[in-house]
Amino acid sequence: MSDPVTIALIGGGIALLNGPILLAIFNNHIKKTDETKKIREDITQLSKLVDRIGDGLNIGLRNDKVIFEALRKNSINGESERQEQIMDEYFTNCVVSGFSQKHEH
């Protein structure tokens, strides 16, 4: 073969290979970007859930404190009603948040 034909064949081969290779590289980059975005969203959601669990544990410990104090003093004061109101607000927030998350997907 002559030199111009060889150069044309090599150039054509490289051009044909570069298209799919570049597309594969771009697709891989876009896929990694999408996966990173999804992981960040998952981390944000997990962080919110851990915060909610922490709030629930805090409420539970405060309830125990109120109960033990009432048992020690053998009397019930206004703190137990306030704790019940706090628990109701917490459970309502959990339910509302749960419903709103299900509608997001």
N, C-alpha and C positions, 0 to 999 in steps of 0.2 A: 504494500500500500504506500501511497505517497504521503509525504509529511502533512499537507493540508487536510487530507482525509482522516488521518490518524488524530490530528489535533481536533478536528470537528467531532469525531467519535468520542474522544475523551471529554471534550467540553460538553457535548450533549449528555453523556453519561453522568457527569458531575451535576449538570443542571437538573436531570431527572431525579437523582438521588437527593439533592439538596432540598427540593420541595417537600417530600415526605419527611425527611429528617427534621427540617425546620418546623413543620406542622406538629410532629411528635414532640419536639422540645417545647413548643408553645402550649400544646395540650397538657403536657406534664406540669408545666409551670402554673397553668390555670387550675389544674386539679389540686396541686399543693396549696395554692392560694385559697381555694374553696374549702379544703380540709382544715386549713389554719383558721379560717373564719368560723367554721362549724365548731372547732375545738374551743375557740374563744367564747362562743355563745354558750357551749356546754359548761365551761368553767364559770361563767357569770351565773348561769342557772343553778349550778351546784353551790356556789357561794351564797346565793339567796336562800337555798334550802337549808344550808348549814346554819345560817343566821336565824332562820325561823326555828330550827330545832333548839338552838341556843336560847332563844327567847322562851320557848316552851319549858326548857329545863330551869331557867331562871324563875319563871312563874311557879313551877312545881316546888322549887326549894323555898320560895317565899310563902307558899301555901303551907308547907310543913312547919315553917317557923310560926306562922299564925296559929296553926292547930296546936302545936306543942305549948305555946304560950297560953292559949285558952285552957288547955288541960291542966297546966300548972296552977293557973289562977282560979280554976274551976268556974270560969265565966266566959261568956261570949260577948265580944265588943263589936264595934262597927268595922273592924279590920276584915273580918271574914266576909262580910257583904261586899266590901271593896274588892277583895281578892276574887270573889265570884264574878263581879263585874269585869275585872281584868281578864279572867279566863274566858268569859263569854266574848269579849272583844277579840281576844287572840284566836279563838276558834272561828269566829266570823271572818276574820282576816284570812285565815288559812283556807276556808271554803271559797271565799271570793277569789283568792289568788289561784286556787286549784282550777276553778271554772274558767278563769281568764286564760290560763296556760293551755288548757285543752282546746280553746277556740283559736289560739295562735297557730297551731299546727294544722 
